[in-house]
Amino acid sequence: MTIRGAPLLLLALLSGDASAVDLSGQSTATPLLKSDILKALLPMASAIAHCDAIDSVQMSVETIPNDVKTNAKGVITSGSPNVERWVATGCGKSVAFKVTLTPDGVGGEFYSISTIK
């Protein structure tokens, strides 16, 4: 038996359409970094929630480092990570994620995403 709609659903899940998601709350991430995080987070949230339409993501800052160092131009050169909680909601289900933002030493940040149980 062949299911013709499956490739489209898979494509939609893998694309992680961040523009269709209501993003609210607070984050230390730049708009571009938020978009990148959403592209990685949305397929995971969809799979965990068994939902192909994540409607919203609520962000909150859990910890902010107190050991941030910057250069003369204000670029963050070192510091411990920021930890945030991002909760994705769709199909009446919510999935919580820990998003860790770590300075890369040249003004950007690396991110990692893990589920919260």
URZI-V62307 format. One line per field, one symbol per residue. phi: phi as a letter, one per 30 degrees, with the letter a starting at -180 (. if undefined). burial: 1 if it has 9 or more other C-alpha atoms within 8 Angstrom, else 0. A space follows every 50 residues. Layout:
phi = ???
burial = ???
This chain:
phi = .ccddedddddddddhdddccdcbjcbdddeddedddddddedddddddh bdbddbbccbdcbbdccdcbcdciddcaldddcbccccbahibbbcbccc ccecibjcbdbbbbdcc
burial = 00000000100110011100100000000000011011111110111010 11011111111000100101000011111111111111110001111111 11111010101010000
